[in-house]
Amino acid sequence: MWTFVRRHLIAKLALVLLVTLALGFAVPAAINAHLQSQQMRRSGQAAAQSMAQGLTAGVRTAMLTGNGITARS
């Protein structure tokens, strides 16, 4: 096969075109997938942090009002 590519110019051009197209689609797709996974991780961390802050505020309010049973349950 490599002798065919080595001999014929059209085969060389086709090979270069196919490699260029493959890289042109694969590289941006990989970068996009990486950026999306980072964004999902950040979003999950932000949601967990806001939930923890809400729970902390609820417990603090229950303790300050003297209703310890609510904080324990």
mmCIF file of the N, C-alpha and C atoms, coordinates in Angstrom:
data_MODEL
# 
_entry.id   MODEL 
# 
loop_
_atom_site.group_PDB 
_atom_site.id 
_atom_site.type_symbol 
_atom_site.label_atom_id 
_atom_site.label_alt_id 
_atom_site.label_comp_id 
_atom_site.label_asym_id 
_atom_site.label_entity_id 
_atom_site.label_seq_id 
_atom_site.pdbx_PDB_ins_code 
_atom_site.Cartn_x 
_atom_site.Cartn_y 
_atom_site.Cartn_z 
_atom_site.occupancy 
_atom_site.B_iso_or_equiv 
_atom_site.pdbx_formal_charge 
_atom_site.auth_seq_id 
_atom_site.auth_comp_id 
_atom_site.auth_asym_id 
_atom_site.auth_atom_id 
_atom_site.pdbx_PDB_model_num 
ATOM 1   N N  . MET A 1 1  ? 0.826   -1.196 0.000  1.00 0.00 ? 1  MET A N  1 
ATOM 2   C CA . MET A 1 1  ? 0.000   0.000  0.000  1.00 0.00 ? 1  MET A CA 1 
ATOM 3   C C  . MET A 1 1  ? 0.868   1.255  0.000  1.00 0.00 ? 1  MET A C  1 
ATOM 4   N N  . TRP A 1 2  ? 1.942   1.250  0.807  1.00 0.00 ? 2  TRP A N  1 
ATOM 5   C CA . TRP A 1 2  ? 2.784   2.441  0.871  1.00 0.00 ? 2  TRP A CA 1 
ATOM 6   C C  . TRP A 1 2  ? 3.489   2.703  -0.450 1.00 0.00 ? 2  TRP A C  1 
ATOM 7   N N  . THR A 1 3  ? 3.761   1.658  -1.202 1.00 0.00 ? 3  THR A N  1 
ATOM 8   C CA . THR A 1 3  ? 4.380   1.887  -2.519 1.00 0.00 ? 3  THR A CA 1 
ATOM 9   C C  . THR A 1 3  ? 3.392   2.582  -3.440 1.00 0.00 ? 3  THR A C  1 
ATOM 10  N N  . PHE A 1 4  ? 2.109   2.230  -3.319 1.00 0.00 ? 4  PHE A N  1 
ATOM 11  C CA . PHE A 1 4  ? 1.087   2.898  -4.126 1.00 0.00 ? 4  PHE A CA 1 
ATOM 12  C C  . PHE A 1 4  ? 1.013   4.376  -3.771 1.00 0.00 ? 4  PHE A C  1 
ATOM 13  N N  . VAL A 1 5  ? 1.038   4.679  -2.485 1.00 0.00 ? 5  VAL A N  1 
ATOM 14  C CA . VAL A 1 5  ? 0.982   6.074  -2.043 1.00 0.00 ? 5  VAL A CA 1 
ATOM 15  C C  . VAL A 1 5  ? 2.241   6.805  -2.465 1.00 0.00 ? 5  VAL A C  1 
ATOM 16  N N  . ARG A 1 6  ? 3.366   6.120  -2.382 1.00 0.00 ? 6  ARG A N  1 
ATOM 17  C CA . ARG A 1 6  ? 4.632   6.746  -2.741 1.00 0.00 ? 6  ARG A CA 1 
ATOM 18  C C  . ARG A 1 6  ? 4.695   7.084  -4.238 1.00 0.00 ? 6  ARG A C  1 
ATOM 19  N N  . ARG A 1 7  ? 4.052   6.267  -5.057 1.00 0.00 ? 7  ARG A N  1 
ATOM 20  C CA . ARG A 1 7  ? 4.131   6.462  -6.512 1.00 0.00 ? 7  ARG A CA 1 
ATOM 21  C C  . ARG A 1 7  ? 3.131   7.485  -7.045 1.00 0.00 ? 7  ARG A C  1 
ATOM 22  N N  . HIS A 1 8  ? 1.938   7.508  -6.498 1.00 0.00 ? 8  HIS A N  1 
ATOM 23  C CA . HIS A 1 8  ? 0.858   8.296  -7.104 1.00 0.00 ? 8  HIS A CA 1 
ATOM 24  C C  . HIS A 1 8  ? 0.586   9.566  -6.305 1.00 0.00 ? 8  HIS A C  1 
ATOM 25  N N  . LEU A 1 9  ? 0.589   10.674 -7.015 1.00 0.00 ? 9  LEU A N  1 
ATOM 26  C CA . LEU A 1 9  ? 0.350   11.974 -6.391 1.00 0.00 ? 9  LEU A CA 1 
ATOM 27  C C  . LEU A 1 9  ? -1.076  12.078 -5.848 1.00 0.00 ? 9  LEU A C  1 
ATOM 28  N N  . ILE A 1 10 ? -2.047  11.532 -6.570 1.00 0.00 ? 10 ILE A N  1 
ATOM 29  C CA . ILE A 1 10 ? -3.442  11.615 -6.125 1.00 0.00 ? 10 ILE A CA 1 
ATOM 30  C C  . ILE A 1 10 ? -3.633  10.870 -4.803 1.00 0.00 ? 10 ILE A C  1 
ATOM 31  N N  . ALA A 1 11 ? -2.908  9.777  -4.620 1.00 0.00 ? 11 ALA A N  1 
ATOM 32  C CA . ALA A 1 11 ? -2.997  9.033  -3.364 1.00 0.00 ? 11 ALA A CA 1 
ATOM 33  C C  . ALA A 1 11 ? -2.390  9.851  -2.226 1.00 0.00 ? 11 ALA A C  1 
ATOM 34  N N  . LYS A 1 12 ? -1.303  10.543 -2.500 1.00 0.00 ? 12 LYS A N  1 
ATOM 35  C CA . LYS A 1 12 ? -0.691  11.400 -1.482 1.00 0.00 ? 12 LYS A CA 1 
ATOM 36  C C  . LYS A 1 12 ? -1.644  12.518 -1.078 1.00 0.00 ? 12 LYS A C  1 
ATOM 37  N N  . LEU A 1 13 ? -2.240  13.150 -2.073 1.00 0.00 ? 13 LEU A N  1 
ATOM 38  C CA . LEU A 1 13 ? -3.177  14.237 -1.791 1.00 0.00 ? 13 LEU A CA 1 
ATOM 39  C C  . LEU A 1 13 ? -4.400  13.744 -1.016 1.00 0.00 ? 13 LEU A C  1 
ATOM 40  N N  . ALA A 1 14 ? -4.911  12.579 -1.412 1.00 0.00 ? 14 ALA A N  1 
ATOM 41  C CA . ALA A 1 14 ? -6.072  12.020 -0.719 1.00 0.00 ? 14 ALA A CA 1 
ATOM 42  C C  . ALA A 1 14 ? -5.726  11.682 0.726  1.00 0.00 ? 14 ALA A C  1 
ATOM 43  N N  . LEU A 1 15 ? -4.539  11.131 0.943  1.00 0.00 ? 15 LEU A N  1 
ATOM 44  C CA . LEU A 1 15 ? -4.117  10.789 2.295  1.00 0.00 ? 15 LEU A CA 1 
ATOM 45  C C  . LEU A 1 15 ? -3.960  12.038 3.162  1.00 0.00 ? 15 LEU A C  1 
ATOM 46  N N  . VAL A 1 16 ? -3.355  13.071 2.601  1.00 0.00 ? 16 VAL A N  1 
ATOM 47  C CA . VAL A 1 16 ? -3.197  14.330 3.337  1.00 0.00 ? 16 VAL A CA 1 
ATOM 48  C C  . VAL A 1 16 ? -4.563  14.941 3.640  1.00 0.00 ? 16 VAL A C  1 
ATOM 49  N N  . LEU A 1 17 ? -5.464  14.898 2.682  1.00 0.00 ? 17 LEU A N  1 
ATOM 50  C CA . LEU A 1 17 ? -6.807  15.443 2.879  1.00 0.00 ? 17 LEU A CA 1 
ATOM 51  C C  . LEU A 1 17 ? -7.561  14.684 3.966  1.00 0.00 ? 17 LEU A C  1 
ATOM 52  N N  . LEU A 1 18 ? -7.487  13.364 3.936  1.00 0.00 ? 18 LEU A N  1 
ATOM 53  C CA . LEU A 1 18 ? -8.184  12.566 4.944  1.00 0.00 ? 18 LEU A CA 1 
ATOM 54  C C  . LEU A 1 18 ? -7.618  12.795 6.346  1.00 0.00 ? 18 LEU A C  1 
ATOM 55  N N  . VAL A 1 19 ? -6.302  12.876 6.454  1.00 0.00 ? 19 VAL A N  1 
ATOM 56  C CA . VAL A 1 19 ? -5.690  13.123 7.760  1.00 0.00 ? 19 VAL A CA 1 
ATOM 57  C C  . VAL A 1 19 ? -6.068  14.512 8.267  1.00 0.00 ? 19 VAL A C  1 
ATOM 58  N N  . THR A 1 20 ? -6.062  15.494 7.376  1.00 0.00 ? 20 THR A N  1 
ATOM 59  C CA . THR A 1 20 ? -6.428  16.856 7.762  1.00 0.00 ? 20 THR A CA 1 
ATOM 60  C C  . THR A 1 20 ? -7.882  16.927 8.222  1.00 0.00 ? 20 THR A C  1 
ATOM 61  N N  . LEU A 1 21 ? -8.774  16.273 7.496  1.00 0.00 ? 21 LEU A N  1 
ATOM 62  C CA . LEU A 1 21 ? -10.180 16.262 7.895  1.00 0.00 ? 21 LEU A CA 1 
ATOM 63  C C  . LEU A 1 21 ? -10.376 15.549 9.229  1.00 0.00 ? 21 LEU A C  1 
ATOM 64  N N  . ALA A 1 22 ? -9.702  14.435 9.406  1.00 0.00 ? 22 ALA A N  1 
ATOM 65  C CA . ALA A 1 22 ? -9.836  13.686 10.659 1.00 0.00 ? 22 ALA A CA 1 
ATOM 66  C C  . ALA A 1 22 ? -9.354  14.523 11.840 1.00 0.00 ? 22 ALA A C  1 
ATOM 67  N N  . LEU A 1 23 ? -8.208  15.156 11.691 1.00 0.00 ? 23 LEU A N  1 
ATOM 68  C CA . LEU A 1 23 ? -7.701  16.003 12.771 1.00 0.00 ? 23 LEU A CA 1 
ATOM 69  C C  . LEU A 1 23 ? -8.571  17.239 12.964 1.00 0.00 ? 23 LEU A C  1 
ATOM 70  N N  . GLY A 1 24 ? -9.088  17.777 11.869 1.00 0.00 ? 24 GLY A N  1 
ATOM 71  C CA . GLY A 1 24 ? -9.932  18.964 11.948 1.00 0.00 ? 24 GLY A CA 1 
ATOM 72  C C  . GLY A 1 24 ? -11.220 18.729 12.709 1.00 0.00 ? 24 GLY A C  1 
ATOM 73  N N  . PHE A 1 25 ? -11.715 17.504 12.679 1.00 0.00 ? 25 PHE A N  1 
ATOM 74  C CA . PHE A 1 25 ? -12.923 17.193 13.442 1.00 0.00 ? 25 PHE A CA 1 
ATOM 75  C C  . PHE A 1 25 ? -12.603 16.627 14.819 1.00 0.00 ? 25 PHE A C  1 
ATOM 76  N N  . ALA A 1 26 ? -11.534 15.871 14.938 1.00 0.00 ? 26 ALA A N  1 
ATOM 77  C CA . ALA A 1 26 ? -11.224 15.188 16.198 1.00 0.00 ? 26 ALA A CA 1 
ATOM 78  C C  . ALA A 1 26 ? -10.695 16.150 17.262 1.00 0.00 ? 26 ALA A C  1 
ATOM 79  N N  . VAL A 1 27 ? -9.817  17.050 16.881 1.00 0.00 ? 27 VAL A N  1 
ATOM 80  C CA . VAL A 1 27 ? -9.207  17.951 17.867 1.00 0.00 ? 27 VAL A CA 1 
ATOM 81  C C  . VAL A 1 27 ? -10.242 18.892 18.491 1.00 0.00 ? 27 VAL A C  1 
ATOM 82  N N  . PRO A 1 28 ? -11.065 19.591 17.712 1.00 0.00 ? 28 PRO A N  1 
ATOM 83  C CA . PRO A 1 28 ? -12.084 20.440 18.355 1.00 0.00 ? 28 PRO A CA 1 
ATOM 84  C C  . PRO A 1 28 ? -13.097 19.638 19.178 1.00 0.00 ? 28 PRO A C  1 
ATOM 85  N N  . ALA A 1 29 ? -13.431 18.428 18.729 1.00 0.00 ? 29 ALA A N  1 
ATOM 86  C CA . ALA A 1 29 ? -14.361 17.603 19.507 1.00 0.00 ? 29 ALA A CA 1 
ATOM 87  C C  . ALA A 1 29 ? -13.754 17.221 20.849 1.00 0.00 ? 29 ALA A C  1 
ATOM 88  N N  . ALA A 1 30 ? -12.481 16.887 20.864 1.00 0.00 ? 30 ALA A N  1 
ATOM 89  C CA . ALA A 1 30 ? -11.809 16.534 22.121 1.00 0.00 ? 30 ALA A CA 1 
ATOM 90  C C  . ALA A 1 30 ? -11.717 17.742 23.046 1.00 0.00 ? 30 ALA A C  1 
ATOM 91  N N  . ILE A 1 31 ? -11.401 18.892 22.493 1.00 0.00 ? 31 ILE A N  1 
ATOM 92  C CA . ILE A 1 31 ? -11.320 20.114 23.305 1.00 0.00 ? 31 ILE A CA 1 
ATOM 93  C C  . ILE A 1 31 ? -12.694 20.464 23.870 1.00 0.00 ? 31 ILE A C  1 
ATOM 94  N N  . ASN A 1 32 ? -13.723 20.338 23.049 1.00 0.00 ? 32 ASN A N  1 
ATOM 95  C CA . ASN A 1 32 ? -15.084 20.631 23.490 1.00 0.00 ? 32 ASN A CA 1 
ATOM 96  C C  . ASN A 1 32 ? -15.515 19.679 24.607 1.00 0.00 ? 32 ASN A C  1 
ATOM 97  N N  . ALA A 1 33 ? -15.208 18.404 24.468 1.00 0.00 ? 33 ALA A N  1 
ATOM 98  C CA . ALA A 1 33 ? -15.563 17.434 25.506 1.00 0.00 ? 33 ALA A CA 1 
ATOM 99  C C  . ALA A 1 33 ? -14.841 17.746 26.814 1.00 0.00 ? 33 ALA A C  1 
ATOM 100 N N  . HIS A 1 34 ? -13.593 18.140 26.720 1.00 0.00 ? 34 HIS A N  1 
ATOM 101 C CA . HIS A 1 34 ? -12.828 18.486 27.922 1.00 0.00 ? 34 HIS A CA 1 
ATOM 102 C C  . HIS A 1 34 ? -13.419 19.720 28.608 1.00 0.00 ? 34 HIS A C  1 
ATOM 103 N N  . LEU A 1 35 ? -13.758 20.735 27.835 1.00 0.00 ? 35 LEU A N  1 
ATOM 104 C CA . LEU A 1 35 ? -14.341 21.949 28.412 1.00 0.00 ? 35 LEU A CA 1 
ATOM 105 C C  . LEU A 1 35 ? -15.706 21.672 29.036 1.00 0.00 ? 35 LEU A C  1 
ATOM 106 N N  . GLN A 1 36 ? -16.495 20.817 28.391 1.00 0.00 ? 36 GLN A N  1 
ATOM 107 C CA . GLN A 1 36 ? -17.802 20.479 28.952 1.00 0.00 ? 36 GLN A CA 1 
ATOM 108 C C  . GLN A 1 36 ? -17.665 19.718 30.268 1.00 0.00 ? 36 GLN A C  1 
ATOM 109 N N  . SER A 1 37 ? -16.703 18.811 30.342 1.00 0.00 ? 37 SER A N  1 
ATOM 110 C CA . SER A 1 37 ? -16.529 18.064 31.591 1.00 0.00 ? 37 SER A CA 1 
ATOM 111 C C  . SER A 1 37 ? -16.057 18.988 32.715 1.00 0.00 ? 37 SER A C  1 
ATOM 112 N N  . GLN A 1 38 ? -15.198 19.950 32.396 1.00 0.00 ? 38 GLN A N  1 
ATOM 113 C CA . GLN A 1 38 ? -14.775 20.920 33.413 1.00 0.00 ? 38 GLN A CA 1 
ATOM 114 C C  . GLN A 1 38 ? -15.961 21.754 33.897 1.00 0.00 ? 38 GLN A C  1 
ATOM 115 N N  . GLN A 1 39 ? -16.804 22.175 32.974 1.00 0.00 ? 39 GLN A N  1 
ATOM 116 C CA . GLN A 1 39 ? -17.966 22.992 33.337 1.00 0.00 ? 39 GLN A CA 1 
ATOM 117 C C  . GLN A 1 39 ? -18.948 22.195 34.189 1.00 0.00 ? 39 GLN A C  1 
ATOM 118 N N  . MET A 1 40 ? -19.153 20.925 33.860 1.00 0.00 ? 40 MET A N  1 
ATOM 119 C CA . MET A 1 40 ? -20.055 20.091 34.656 1.00 0.00 ? 40 MET A CA 1 
ATOM 120 C C  . MET A 1 40 ? -19.499 19.883 36.064 1.00 0.00 ? 40 MET A C  1 
ATOM 121 N N  . ARG A 1 41 ? -18.183 19.726 36.178 1.00 0.00 ? 41 ARG A N  1 
ATOM 122 C CA . ARG A 1 41 ? -17.568 19.564 37.493 1.00 0.00 ? 41 ARG A CA 1 
ATOM 123 C C  . ARG A 1 41 ? -17.750 20.831 38.323 1.00 0.00 ? 41 ARG A C  1 
ATOM 124 N N  . ARG A 1 42 ? -17.519 21.989 37.698 1.00 0.00 ? 42 ARG A N  1 
ATOM 125 C CA . ARG A 1 42 ? -17.701 23.263 38.405 1.00 0.00 ? 42 ARG A CA 1 
ATOM 126 C C  . ARG A 1 42 ? -19.153 23.455 38.835 1.00 0.00 ? 42 ARG A C  1 
ATOM 127 N N  . SER A 1 43 ? -20.073 23.086 37.959 1.00 0.00 ? 43 SER A N  1 
ATOM 128 C CA . SER A 1 43 ? -21.493 23.228 38.268 1.00 0.00 ? 43 SER A CA 1 
ATOM 129 C C  . SER A 1 43 ? -21.884 22.324 39.435 1.00 0.00 ? 43 SER A C  1 
ATOM 130 N N  . GLY A 1 44 ? -21.383 21.108 39.451 1.00 0.00 ? 44 GLY A N  1 
ATOM 131 C CA . GLY A 1 44 ? -21.665 20.188 40.554 1.00 0.00 ? 44 GLY A CA 1 
ATOM 132 C C  . GLY A 1 44 ? -21.093 20.683 41.864 1.00 0.00 ? 44 GLY A C  1 
ATOM 133 N N  . GLN A 1 45 ? -19.901 21.239 41.814 1.00 0.00 ? 45 GLN A N  1 
ATOM 134 C CA . GLN A 1 45 ? -19.293 21.777 43.032 1.00 0.00 ? 45 GLN A CA 1 
ATOM 135 C C  . GLN A 1 45 ? -20.080 22.972 43.554 1.00 0.00 ? 45 GLN A C  1 
ATOM 136 N N  . ALA A 1 46 ? -20.535 23.824 42.652 1.00 0.00 ? 46 ALA A N  1 
ATOM 137 C CA . ALA A 1 46 ? -21.314 24.994 43.074 1.00 0.00 ? 46 ALA A CA 1 
ATOM 138 C C  . ALA A 1 46 ? -22.643 24.560 43.689 1.00 0.00 ? 46 ALA A C  1 
ATOM 139 N N  . ALA A 1 47 ? -23.283 23.551 43.102 1.00 0.00 ? 47 ALA A N  1 
ATOM 140 C CA . ALA A 1 47 ? -24.551 23.069 43.652 1.00 0.00 ? 47 ALA A CA 1 
ATOM 141 C C  . ALA A 1 47 ? -24.346 22.453 45.031 1.00 0.00 ? 47 ALA A C  1 
ATOM 142 N N  . ALA A 1 48 ? -23.283 21.681 45.185 1.00 0.00 ? 48 ALA A N  1 
ATOM 143 C CA . ALA A 1 48 ? -23.003 21.071 46.490 1.00 0.00 ? 48 ALA A CA 1 
ATOM 144 C C  . ALA A 1 48 ? -22.689 22.134 47.533 1.00 0.00 ? 48 ALA A C  1 
ATOM 145 N N  . GLN A 1 49 ? -21.965 23.153 47.132 1.00 0.00 ? 49 GLN A N  1 
ATOM 146 C CA . GLN A 1 49 ? -21.621 24.220 48.075 1.00 0.00 ? 49 GLN A CA 1 
ATOM 147 C C  . GLN A 1 49 ? -22.866 24.994 48.512 1.00 0.00 ? 49 GLN A C  1 
ATOM 148 N N  . SER A 1 50 ? -23.755 25.291 47.573 1.00 0.00 ? 50 SER A N  1 
ATOM 149 C CA . SER A 1 50 ? -24.962 26.033 47.948 1.00 0.00 ? 50 SER A CA 1 
ATOM 150 C C  . SER A 1 50 ? -25.880 25.178 48.815 1.00 0.00 ? 50 SER A C  1 
ATOM 151 N N  . MET A 1 51 ? -25.929 23.873 48.564 1.00 0.00 ? 51 MET A N  1 
ATOM 152 C CA . MET A 1 51 ? -26.742 23.007 49.408 1.00 0.00 ? 51 MET A CA 1 
ATOM 153 C C  . MET A 1 51 ? -26.162 22.939 50.824 1.00 0.00 ? 51 MET A C  1 
ATOM 154 N N  . ALA A 1 52 ? -24.859 22.851 50.923 1.00 0.00 ? 52 ALA A N  1 
ATOM 155 C CA . ALA A 1 52 ? -24.219 22.821 52.244 1.00 0.00 ? 52 ALA A CA 1 
ATOM 156 C C  . ALA A 1 52 ? -24.452 24.129 52.993 1.00 0.00 ? 52 ALA A C  1 
ATOM 157 N N  . GLN A 1 53 ? -24.395 25.239 52.289 1.00 0.00 ? 53 GLN A N  1 
ATOM 158 C CA . GLN A 1 53 ? -24.658 26.532 52.936 1.00 0.00 ? 53 GLN A CA 1 
ATOM 159 C C  . GLN A 1 53 ? -26.103 26.619 53.415 1.00 0.00 ? 53 GLN A C  1 
ATOM 160 N N  . GLY A 1 54 ? -27.030 26.096 52.623 1.00 0.00 ? 54 GLY A N  1 
ATOM 161 C CA . GLY A 1 54 ? -28.433 26.096 53.032 1.00 0.00 ? 54 GLY A CA 1 
ATOM 162 C C  . GLY A 1 54 ? -28.676 25.243 54.261 1.00 0.00 ? 54 GLY A C  1 
ATOM 163 N N  . LEU A 1 55 ? -28.066 24.057 54.288 1.00 0.00 ? 55 LEU A N  1 
ATOM 164 C CA . LEU A 1 55 ? -28.210 23.200 55.466 1.00 0.00 ? 55 LEU A CA 1 
ATOM 165 C C  . LEU A 1 55 ? -27.589 23.838 56.699 1.00 0.00 ? 55 LEU A C  1 
ATOM 166 N N  . THR A 1 56 ? -26.436 24.453 56.517 1.00 0.00 ? 56 THR A N  1 
ATOM 167 C CA . THR A 1 56 ? -25.771 25.124 57.636 1.00 0.00 ? 56 THR A CA 1 
ATOM 168 C C  . THR A 1 56 ? -26.629 26.264 58.170 1.00 0.00 ? 56 THR A C  1 
ATOM 169 N N  . ALA A 1 57 ? -27.220 27.030 57.271 1.00 0.00 ? 57 ALA A N  1 
ATOM 170 C CA . ALA A 1 57 ? -28.076 28.140 57.699 1.00 0.00 ? 57 ALA A CA 1 
ATOM 171 C C  . ALA A 1 57 ? -29.300 27.624 58.443 1.00 0.00 ? 57 ALA A C  1 
ATOM 172 N N  . GLY A 1 58 ? -29.873 26.517 57.984 1.00 0.00 ? 58 GLY A N  1 
ATOM 173 C CA . GLY A 1 58 ? -31.034 25.949 58.668 1.00 0.00 ? 58 GLY A CA 1 
ATOM 174 C C  . GLY A 1 58 ? -30.699 25.469 60.064 1.00 0.00 ? 58 GLY A C  1 
ATOM 175 N N  . VAL A 1 59 ? -29.575 24.789 60.204 1.00 0.00 ? 59 VAL A N  1 
ATOM 176 C CA . VAL A 1 59 ? -29.163 24.312 61.527 1.00 0.00 ? 59 VAL A CA 1 
ATOM 177 C C  . VAL A 1 59 ? -28.851 25.489 62.438 1.00 0.00 ? 59 VAL A C  1 
ATOM 178 N N  . ARG A 1 60 ? -28.172 26.487 61.913 1.00 0.00 ? 60 ARG A N  1 
ATOM 179 C CA . ARG A 1 60 ? -27.832 27.666 62.713 1.00 0.00 ? 60 ARG A CA 1 
ATOM 180 C C  . ARG A 1 60 ? -29.102 28.365 63.206 1.00 0.00 ? 60 ARG A C  1 
ATOM 181 N N  . THR A 1 61 ? -30.071 28.514 62.319 1.00 0.00 ? 61 THR A N  1 
ATOM 182 C CA . THR A 1 61 ? -31.325 29.165 62.700 1.00 0.00 ? 61 THR A CA 1 
ATOM 183 C C  . THR A 1 61 ? -32.049 28.362 63.773 1.00 0.00 ? 61 THR A C  1 
ATOM 184 N N  . ALA A 1 62 ? -32.077 27.035 63.602 1.00 0.00 ? 62 ALA A N  1 
ATOM 185 C CA . ALA A 1 62 ? -32.752 26.191 64.591 1.00 0.00 ? 62 ALA A CA 1 
ATOM 186 C C  . ALA A 1 62 ? -32.059 26.269 65.940 1.00 0.00 ? 62 ALA A C  1 
ATOM 187 N N  . MET A 1 63 ? -30.750 26.311 65.934 1.00 0.00 ? 63 MET A N  1 
ATOM 188 C CA . MET A 1 63 ? -30.013 26.375 67.200 1.00 0.00 ? 63 MET A CA 1 
ATOM 189 C C  . MET A 1 63 ? -30.181 27.744 67.860 1.00 0.00 ? 63 MET A C  1 
ATOM 190 N N  . LEU A 1 64 ? -30.193 28.811 67.070 1.00 0.00 ? 64 LEU A N  1 
ATOM 191 C CA . LEU A 1 64 ? -30.336 30.149 67.643 1.00 0.00 ? 64 LEU A CA 1 
ATOM 192 C C  . LEU A 1 64 ? -31.733 30.394 68.204 1.00 0.00 ? 64 LEU A C  1 
ATOM 193 N N  . THR A 1 65 ? -32.736 29.754 67.629 1.00 0.00 ? 65 THR A N  1 
ATOM 194 C CA . THR A 1 65 ? -34.094 29.917 68.149 1.00 0.00 ? 65 THR A CA 1 
ATOM 195 C C  . THR A 1 65 ? -34.355 29.009 69.338 1.00 0.00 ? 65 THR A C  1 
ATOM 196 N N  . GLY A 1 66 ? -33.388 28.165 69.675 1.00 0.00 ? 66 GLY A N  1 
ATOM 197 C CA . GLY A 1 66 ? -33.536 27.296 70.832 1.00 0.00 ? 66 GLY A CA 1 
ATOM 198 C C  . GLY A 1 66 ? -34.305 26.030 70.542 1.00 0.00 ? 66 GLY A C  1 
ATOM 199 N N  . ASN A 1 67 ? -34.488 25.715 69.298 1.00 0.00 ? 67 ASN A N  1 
ATOM 200 C CA . ASN A 1 67 ? -35.230 24.521 68.919 1.00 0.00 ? 67 ASN A CA 1 
ATOM 201 C C  . ASN A 1 67 ? -34.227 23.442 68.495 1.00 0.00 ? 67 ASN A C  1 
ATOM 202 N N  . GLY A 1 68 ? -33.549 22.844 69.467 1.00 0.00 ? 68 GLY A N  1 
ATOM 203 C CA . GLY A 1 68 ? -32.508 21.862 69.175 1.00 0.00 ? 68 GLY A CA 1 
ATOM 204 C C  . GLY A 1 68 ? -33.035 20.573 68.587 1.00 0.00 ? 68 GLY A C  1 
ATOM 205 N N  . ILE A 1 69 ? -34.295 20.242 68.864 1.00 0.00 ? 69 ILE A N  1 
ATOM 206 C CA . ILE A 1 69 ? -34.890 19.017 68.316 1.00 0.00 ? 69 ILE A CA 1 
ATOM 207 C C  . ILE A 1 69 ? -34.928 19.098 66.792 1.00 0.00 ? 69 ILE A C  1 
ATOM 208 N N  . THR A 1 70 ? -35.236 20.254 66.264 1.00 0.00 ? 70 THR A N  1 
ATOM 209 C CA . THR A 1 70 ? -35.270 20.431 64.813 1.00 0.00 ? 70 THR A CA 1 
ATOM 210 C C  . THR A 1 70 ? -33.885 20.239 64.225 1.00 0.00 ? 70 THR A C  1 
ATOM 211 N N  . ALA A 1 71 ? -32.874 20.720 64.890 1.00 0.00 ? 71 ALA A N  1 
ATOM 212 C CA . ALA A 1 71 ? -31.513 20.597 64.383 1.00 0.00 ? 71 ALA A CA 1 
ATOM 213 C C  . ALA A 1 71 ? -31.045 19.154 64.416 1.00 0.00 ? 71 ALA A C  1 
ATOM 214 N N  . ARG A 1 72 ? -31.520 18.368 65.386 1.00 0.00 ? 72 ARG A N  1 
ATOM 215 C CA . ARG A 1 72 ? -31.090 16.974 65.497 1.00 0.00 ? 72 ARG A CA 1 
ATOM 216 C C  . ARG A 1 72 ? -31.801 16.072 64.513 1.00 0.00 ? 72 ARG A C  1 
ATOM 217 N N  . SER A 1 73 ? -33.019 16.377 64.147 1.00 0.00 ? 73 SER A N  1 
ATOM 218 C CA . SER A 1 73 ? -33.794 15.485 63.279 1.00 0.00 ? 73 SER A CA 1 
ATOM 219 C C  . SER A 1 73 ? -33.601 15.757 61.822 1.00 0.00 ? 73 SER A C  1 
# 
